[in-house]
Amino acid sequence: MKNVNGFLDIKKTDRTYLPIAERVLNFDEFVKSLPKDDLQQQAIRCMDCGTPYCHVSCPLHNLIPDWNSLISENDYKNALIQLHSTNNFPEFTGRICPAPCEAGCTLNIDNNPVSIKTIECAIIDYAFEKNWIKPQIPEIKTDKKIAIIGSGPAGMAAAQQLVRMGHSVVLYEKNKKAGGLLRYGIPDFKLDKKIIDRRLEQMTQEGLILKTGLNVGVDVSIQDLQQKCDAILLTGGCEIPKDLKISGRDSSDIYFAMNYLSQQNKINSSENLLDEFLITAKDKNVIVIGGGDTGSDCIGTAVRQGAKKITQLEIMPKPPIQVDKFTNWPKWEHKFRTSSSQEEGVERIFSTTTAEFINENNKLTAIKTYKVDDKFHKIDDSDKTIDADIVFLAMGFVAPIYDESLQQLDIKTDKRGNIKTDKKYQTNIAKIFSAGDMKNGQSLVVTAINDGRLSATAINNFLKESA
């Protein structure tokens, strides 16, 4: 029988990391899973609340108390069924989601939340280990054809859902391999790309047609797809990065973060760089501008490349170490956090903006900065010069990229350049839908997966109504 006082009697434990000195020697994943006995104990901590705020806080509305209860009984098979009922790819979210579910856990009010993310990842990894993940081939197939453009988490989720509904689906990806941000934007030490490949293999066995290295709007005309398909779903990412247009911006060795991260991922997978210039932080003074996840990914990558020194600049003030959970719960806590990459070696400077890139003969040598107050006004006498050999701009993203034939469609967009849709994910163009970051702007992987699932349901309803 489950220990009903588990949340009182059992202390929280979680996954651990390999030692820094060991993990920075390569780009492998370094998270150490909990043993099954420990996982069972952590699942017992779940109070199975009458109103499960963990479920509400999760964009996918995962059935967290349900699979926690099953894991408390070591029933991994049924836990997997519950997990997959809301989430196509728990192996992704179990690794890279910030876990808003844990922020919403009732235990988080005056204790440590249940290790939800760790349990989620353990369920799916164990299922793959036991070869429980099989293709779900639909018994009945329709004659409907759907093209999905963009193979990131939203596109992948929509594709799998629609294939399982019996439709013929082609998933287009402009890069050599599918996965979008998951493959090219997230470092291997956070998400091994073999994890993407094994899921894509399941999807193709289910009937998905995957076409990579084809840029719709350049290599493939979207007008042709309009004629051939019953529905088109646009799930490209929010790819245009924010720039920093200040004096010296044209200096060499200033790069957008995604160019840097994607190149290293290509190198790791032995993908041909073609004519790309090699970007390396080895033996260099590195400046990362931007304090989010992408900035942290740049830090971890630079450490593994052998950077001399890494400095991260953040225009926002340093968050508080602690927050008042009684007034903040169940919302995500805006507090000071240190990522695994930041632990590996970086100087973090807050309330600071970059004023100028200094160069000699167009070669970057330093940056000029100054401090700002809480209204982002310059603080007098706060100017500082920092040595810099290479800079990575990781300040977020502005809008999706629209290639020529997409522009010709005259799809309506919002003020930020994201595609406008109605509540049924339909654009102003007949048969064309949109989901994920292309519709919402930059967001979390878990949010994109949810949007992909919802758009698939909307498209399926549209096709039934149009029949």
VEXFI-766757 format. One record per residue: residue in three letters; x, y, z of N, C-alpha, C in turn. Coordinates in steps of 0.05 Angstrom, whole numbers, plus 5000, padded with zeros to 4 digits. Example, Ala and Ser with C-alpha at 12.3 -4.5 7.8 and 13.67 -1.06 7.14 Angstrom:
! residues 2
ALA526448865156524649105156526449345156
SER525749555142527349795143525850015157
! end
This chain:
! residues 467
MET501749765000500050005000501850255000
LYS500950454985502450704983502550845011
ASN504850955017505151115041503851385038
VAL501551425050500051675046501451915059
ASN503351855076504952075088507652105074
GLY507851995050510352005036511552275032
PHE509752475028510752745024511952865050
LEU511252745073512452825098514852665106
ASP514852405099516952225108519352195090
ILE518852255064521052215044522152475034
LYS524752505035526052745025526352734995
LYS526252974983526552994954529452924946
THR529652754926532252704913531752734883
ASP533852794869533652834840536052734825
ARG535852744799538152664783540652834790
THR542952724785545452874790546952884764
TYR549153044764550853084741553552944745
LEU554752874723557552794724559253034734
PRO561552984747563253204755563953384732
ILE564253634737564853834716567353754701
ALA569453684715572053614702571753384682
GLU569853214687569352984670567553044646
ARG565353184652563353224631564153424609
VAL565953614616566753814596568753714576
LEU569553454578571453344560570153254533
ASN567453254533566153174508563353304507
PHE561853234487559153354483556953154490
ASP557552944506555652744513553752844535
GLU551352724536549552774559550952694585
PHE550452844606551852794631550052764656
VAL547452744651545552714673545452424682
LYS545652374708545652104719542852044729
SER541551834718538851764726538751654754
LEU536351684766535951564792535351264790
PRO536251104808535550814808532550784812
LYS531450554802528550514803527350534831
ASP528850434851527850444878527550734888
ASP529450894880529351184888527051324873
LEU526651254848524451364832521751304845
GLN521451054854519050974867518451144892
GLN520551184907520351344931519551634925
GLN520651744903520052014896517152034886
ALA516151834872513451834863511451814886
ILE512251674908510651654932510251924945
ARG512052114940511852384952509452534941
CYS508452454917506252594905503752564922
MET502352794928500052794945497452734931
ASP497552704904495152654888492952854896
CYS493653114892491853334901489153324887
GLY487153414901484553434890484453614866
THR485853834868486354024845489354014839
PRO490153854819492953824813494154064798
TYR495354244812496454474799498854404781
CYS500154184786502254094767501054044740
HIS498753924739497353864714496554124700
VAL495554314715494654574705497054734694
SER499354714709501654874701503154774677
CYS502654524670503954404647502554484621
PRO503954594601502554664576501254424562
LEU502254184567501053944555498853824573
HIS498653934597496753824617497153524621
ASN499753454625500453174630498953074655
LEU498252814654496852694676498752604698
ILE499952804710502252754728501552594753
PRO499352664767498752494791498252204783
ASP497052154759496451884750498951724747
TRP500951834732503251664727505151664751
ASN504951864769506451844794505351614811
SER502751584812501551374827502351094816
LEU502451074790503250824777506250754782
ILE507950964781510750914787511150844816
SER509550954834509750884862509150584866
GLU507850454846507350174847509150024827
ASN511150164816512950044796511549944771
ASP509350074764507849994740508650184717
TYR510850124705511950294684510350284658
LYS509250044652507750024627505250194626
ASN503750194647501350364648502050654652
ALA504250704666505150984668505851094641
LEU507050924624507751014597505251084581
ILE503150924584500650974569499551244578
GLN499551294604498551554613500251784603
LEU502851744603504751954594504352014565
HIS504151804548503851844520501151944512
SER499251924529496552024523496352324519
THR498352464530498352754527500952864515
ASN502952704513505652794504506852594485
ASN507252684460508452504440511352454446
PHE512752644458515652624461516652694489
PRO515952524508516852584536519852554539
GLU521152424520524152404521525452674515
PHE523952854501524953134497524353304522
THR521853304530521153474553522453384579
GLY522853124581524153014605527053104607
ARG528153214586530853304586531153614586
ILE529453744570529954034565527754214574
CYS525554104585523454284594524254404621
PRO523554664625524154794651522354694674
ALA520454524667518754404687516954604703
PRO515254744689513254914703511454754721
CYS511154494715509554314731510554304760
GLU513254304763514454294790513954554805
ALA513954774790513355034803510455034814
GLY508654884799505854874808505254654828
CYS507154484833506754274853505954394880
THR503954284893503054384918505254374940
LEU506954164938509154144957511054374955
ASN511054514932512954734928512254974945
ILE509954984957509255214974511055234998
ASP511555015012513255035036515154795038
ASN515654665015517354435015518654424987
ASN519954194981521054154954519054004937
PRO518654094912516653954896517453674889
VAL515453524880515953254870517853264846
SER519553074842521553064820520152974794
ILE518253134785516453054763518053014737
LYS519753194731521253174706523052934705
THR524252864728525952634730524352374726
ILE522052364738520252134736519352104707
GLU518552324694517652314666519852204648
CYS522252304651524452204634525051914639
ALA524851824664525451554671523451364659
ILE520851444658518851274646519451214617
ILE519951434602520251394573522951264566
ASP525051324581527651194576527550894582
TYR526150824603525750544610524150404588
ALA522150544578520450424557522050364532
PHE523750554524525550504501527450274506
GLU528550274531530450064539529049784537
LYS526549774544525049514543523749464516
ASN524249644497523149604470520049604470
TRP518949774487516049794488514949994467
ILE516650164457515750374438515550254410
LYS513150204402512650084376511050284358
PRO511350254332509750424314506750364317
GLN505150574318502250544320501050604292
ILE500850394277499850424249496850434249
PRO495650634236492750664236491450434221
GLU489150334232487750114219486250214194
ILE485350454194483850574171485350814161
LYS485750834135487151054123485251214105
THR485451474106483851654090485351714064
ASP484051864046485351944021486352234023
LYS486452344047487252624051490352644052
LYS491252854039494152914038494753174052
ILE496753154069497553394086500553434083
ALA501253684079504153764079504653924104
ILE506753854119507554004142510354114137
ILE510654374140513154514133514554594159
GLY516654454165518154514190518054274208
SER520354154214520353904230521353944258
GLY520854174270521354214298519354074315
PRO519254124341517353974359514454004351
ALA513654244342510754284334510154114309
GLY511954134289511553984265511553684269
MET513453584286513653304291511153204306
ALA510153354326507853274341505353264323
ALA504953474307502653474289502853244269
ALA505253194258505552984238504852714250
GLN505752654274505152394286502152364292
GLN500952574301498052564307496452514282
LEU497152664261495552644236495952374222
VAL498452274223498952004211497251794226
ARG497151814252495651624268492651644264
MET491751884254488951914247488351794220
GLY490351704206489951564181490551724156
HIS491551974159492052144136494852094125
SER495252174100497852164087499252424093
VAL501552404106502952654115505852654104
VAL506652884093509452924085510453154102
LEU512753094116513953294133516453394120
TYR516553654114518753784100520653924119
GLU523253894114525354024130527454134112
LYS528154384115530154504097533054414103
ASN533554334128536154244135536553944127
LYS539053854130539653584121538153374137
LYS537753434163536453244181534053374195
ALA532153214203529653314215530153364245
GLY528553534256528653594285528553894291
GLY529154054271529054344276530854434299
LEU529754604316531254704340532354474357
LEU530854254359531754034376534453924366
ARG534753914340537253804329539454004326
TYR538754244316540854434309541254654330
GLY539354694348539554914367540354834395
ILE539754584403540254494430542754314430
PRO544654374447547154224447546753924453
ASP548553764443548353474447548553404477
PHE549953564493550253494521547653534536
LYS545653664524543053684536541053494523
LEU541453434497539653254482541253104461
ASP541852854467543252684447541452654423
LYS542552694399540952694375540052414367
LYS541252204379540251934374537351904385
ILE536752064405534052064417532052164398
ILE532752364382530952464360530652254339
ASP532952134331532951944309531151694315
ARG531251594339529651364345526651424345
ARG525951664352523051744350522251784321
LEU523951904305523351934277523151664263
GLU524651474271524451204260521751084265
GLN520751124290518051034296515951174278
MET516351424274514351584259514351504230
THR516651444218516751354190515551074187
GLN515950904207514750644207511650664209
GLU510650874221507850914223506651014197
GLY508351104179507351194153508151484145
LEU509451624163510351894156512351894134
ILE511952074114513952114093515652364101
LEU518252324104520052534113521752624089
LYS521652884083523252984061525053204073
THR527653154074529553344085531253464063
GLY532553684070534153824050532553964029
LEU529954014035528154154016526954394030
ASN527554624019526554874031524054954016
VAL521654924029519154994016519155304014
GLY518655393990518855673984521255743967
VAL523155553967525555573950525855333932
ASP526155093944526454853928523754733920
VAL521754783936519054683931517154913931
SER515454933912513455153911511055093928
ILE510455273946508155233963505555243947
GLN505655383925503255383907502655103896
ASP504854953890504454683880503254503902
LEU504154553927503154393949500154463954
GLN499454713949496654793952494854633933
GLN495854583909494254433890494054133896
LYS496254033908496453743912495353653939
CYS495253833958494653753986491853853995
ASP490753704014488153784025488553984048
ALA490953994059491554184081494654214082
ILE495454454090498254514094498554644122
LEU500554544137501054654163503854774164
LEU504055024171506555174173507555164202
THR509855034206510955004233513855074234
GLY514655274218517355374219517955504246
GLY520455534253521155654278521155954277
CYS521556074300522056364302525056404300
GLU526056454276528956424270530456674268
ILE529156904263530657154260531657254287
PRO534257264292535257334318535257634323
LYS535057714348535357994355538258074351
ASP538658304339541458404334542058624353
LEU544658694354545558914371547059114352
LYS545559304342546659484321547959724335
ILE550359684343551859894356554559934341
SER556060134349558660184336560459944338
GLY561659874315563459644314562059384308
ARG559459384302557959134298559158974274
ASP560459114255561558974232564258844238
SER565158844263567658714270567458414264
SER569658294258569758004255569357874283
ASP568557624283568357474307565957554325
ILE563857664313561357714327559257534313
TYR558057354327556257154315553657134330
PHE551557064315549056994328549356724340
ALA548156684363548456444379547756194363
MET545556204348544655964334546555874312
ASN547956064300549955994280552155824293
TYR552855914317554955774332554055504342
LEU551755494354550755234365550155034344
SER548955114322548254924301550754814288
GLN552754984285555254884272556554664290
GLN556654704316557854504333556254244332
ASN553654264331551954024329552453874303
LYS552854024281553553894256556253754257
ILE558153884270560753754273560553504289
ASN558953504310558653264327557453034312
SER555753094293554452884277555752824250
SER558152944247559752914222558253014197
GLU556553214201555153334179556953524164
ASN556853524138558553694121557853984126
LEU559954144133559454434138559454594112
LEU560054464090560154594064561954834065
ASP560955074060562755304059562655474085
GLU561555354106561355504132564155564143
PHE564555804153566955874167566955754195
LEU569055634203569155504229569155704252
ILE567155674269566955854293567955704317
THR569955804330571055664353571855864375
ALA571455774400572055934423574755854436
LYS576155674424578555564435580655784441
ASP581555794466583655984475582856274472
LYS580256334472579256604467577756714492
ASN577856984494576157114513573357144501
VAL571457004513568756974501566857154516
ILE565257304501563057464512560357354502
VAL558657284520555957194513554057414522
ILE552557524503550657744509547857624509
GLY546657604532544057484535544157274558
GLY542157294576542257124600540356884600
GLY539156814577537256594576538556324571
ASP536856134563537855854558539755844535
THR539256004514541056004491543856104499
GLY543856304515546456404525547956194541
SER546456044558547655834573548755614555
ASP547355554534548255354515550855434501
CYS551155694496553655804485555955764505
ILE555355814530557355784551558355494552
GLY556455304554557255024555558854934531
THR558055034507559554964483562355084483
ALA562555334491565155474492567055334512
VAL565955254535567555104555568754854542
ARG567154704528568054454516569954504493
GLN569854734481571754804459574454904470
GLY574554954496577055044508577355344509
ALA575255494515575355784518577255864540
LYS578556094536580456204557578856314580
LYS576856484574575156604595572456664582
ILE570356624598567656674588566256874606
THR565057084594563557284609560757304597
GLN558757294614555957314605554757574615
LEU553757734596552457994602549457974601
GLU548158084620545258084622544258364628
ILE542458474612541558744617539658764641
MET538358534647536458534669538058524696
PRO536758624717538058604744538258314753
LYS540058264772540257994783537757924798
PRO536457704792534057624806534557564836
PRO532457564852532857494880533557204883
ILE535057144904535856864910533356704917
GLN531556824932529156684940526656864934
VAL524356734931521856884927519956794948
ASP517956954953515856884972513856694959
LYS514156434965512556234951509556264958
PHE508956374981506156394989504656594971
THR506156794960504856994942505356924913
ASN507456764908508156704880506856444869
TRP506656244886505655984878502756004867
PRO502055864845503555654831505055754806
LYS505556014805506856124781509856044781
TRP511056064757513956024754515456234770
GLU517356144785518856314803521056464789
HIS520856724789523056894777525156934799
LYS527056754799529156774819531856704807
PHE533956754821536656704812537156404809
ARG537956324785538456044779541256024766
THR542455794769545055744756544755484740
SER545055504714544855274696547255094699
SER547054854689549354674690551754784674
SER551154924652553355054636554655284652
GLN553055444665554155664681555855554704
GLU555155324714556855204735559655134725
GLU559855094699562354994688564455214685
GLY563655464689565655684689564855924672
VAL563756124685563056374672562856594693
GLU563656834685563057074701560457194691
ARG558557224709555957334702555757614712
ILE555057804693554858084700552058174693
PHE550658284713547858364709547658664706
SER545258754698544559044696546659184679
THR547459054657549659154640548859134611
THR549459344596548959344567551559404552
THR551659314527554059354511553759604495
ALA555759784496555560044482557160044456
GLU559259884454560959894431562659644429
PHE563059554404564959334398567559474389
ILE569759414402572259544395573859354377
ASN575059464356576559284338579059434329
GLU580959274320583459374307583559234280
ASN583559394259583559284231581259084228
ASN578959154239576459004237576458744254
LYS578558704269578658464287577858544315
LEU575958414326574858474353577058444374
THR577258644391579158624413577958664441
ALA575658814442574358864468571558974463
ILE570059004485567459124484567359344506
LYS565759554500565259754521562459714532
THR562259714558559659674571559059894591
TYR556659914600555960084623553559954638
LYS553360034663551159934680548660094675
VAL546359954679543760094676542160054702
ASP540260244707538560224730536060054723
ASP534160044741531859874736530059964714
LYS530560214703529060314680530760304655
PHE533060174657534960144636536360404627
HIS536360594645537860844640540760804649
LYS542560934635545360914641546061024669
ILE547660874683548660974709551361114705
ASP551561354714553961514710556461374721
ASP558661414707561261314715561261014718
SER559760874702559760584703560960444679
ASP562260614662563460504637565660304644
LYS565760094627567759884632568559764605
THR571059704602572059564578572859284585
ILE571859084569572458804574573858684550
ASP576058544554577358414532575558214519
ALA575558214492573758024477575057944451
ASP575257684447576157574422573857474404
ILE571657404417569357304403566857364419
VAL564657434405562157504419559857344407
PHE558157244424555757094416553357254425
LEU551657324405549157474411546857274416
ALA545957264441543857074449541657224463
MET540457404449538457584461535557524453
GLY535157284442532457204434532057234404
PHE529457204396528757194368526457384362
VAL526357474338524457684330522057564316
ALA522457404295520257314278521157074261
PRO519256944248519856724230521156834204
ILE522356654188523356724162521256644141
TYR520656824123518756764102520256774075
ASP520456544062521756524036519756624014
GLU520856643990519456783969516556693964
SER516156433961513456333954511556363978
LEU512656354002510956414026510156704026
GLN511956884019511257164017509057213997
GLN509157063975507157103954504357023962
LEU504156863983501456783992499957004006
ASP501357204015500157434029498757344054
ILE500057174069498957084095499057314115
LYS496957354130496957574149498657504173
THR500057704183501757664207501157884227
ASP502057844252501558044273503858244272
LYS503858424292505858634292508758534294
ARG509058294306511758184309512558004286
GLY510757974266511457804243510657514245
ASN509257444267508257174270505657134254
ILE505256894245502856844229500356854246
LYS498357004235495757024249494056784241
THR492756664261490756454256488256504273
ASP486156364266483856364284484156154305
LYS482056104320482155914342482455624332
LYS481955584306482155324294484855294279
TYR486655474285489455464273489455524243
GLN487255624232487155694204488155974199
THR489756004178490556274169488456394152
ASN488956624141487056754123487056624095
ILE488856434090488956294064487656024067
ALA485855954049484455704050486355464052
LYS485755274069487155024072489955054086
ILE490755294093493355334105493055394134
PHE494455244151494455274180497255334190
SER497455414215500055464227499955394256
ALA502355314267502555244295505455284304
GLY505855274330508555294341509655584341
ASP512255604341513555874343512956054319
MET512355934296511656094273509056254278
LYS507356144294504856264301504956424327
ASN506456324346506356444373508856614380
GLY510956594364513456714373515056514389
GLN517456584397519156394411517856304437
SER518056044442516755924465518255674473
LEU517155524491518355274501517755044483
VAL519454844483519054594468516354464476
VAL515754464502513354344512510854494501
THR511054754498508854914487508554854457
ALA510754814443510654754414509354484410
ILE510054284426508954024423505954034427
ASN505054174447502154204452500754344429
ASP502054554418500854694395500654514371
GLY502654344367502654154345500353954348
ARG499953854371497753664376495053794372
LEU494654034382492154174379491554244349
SER493654324335493254384306492554134291
ALA493653904298492953654285489953594288
THR488953634312486153594317484453784301
ALA485354034299483854234283483854164254
ILE486054074243486253994215484453754210
ASN484553564228482853324224479953394224
ASN479153574241476353664241475653814215
PHE477453974206477054124181476653924158
LEU478353714157478153524135475553374136
LYS474653304160472053164162469753344154
GLU469953594161467753784154467753844124
SER470153824111470353884083469653644065
ALA469453404077468953164062466253164049
! end
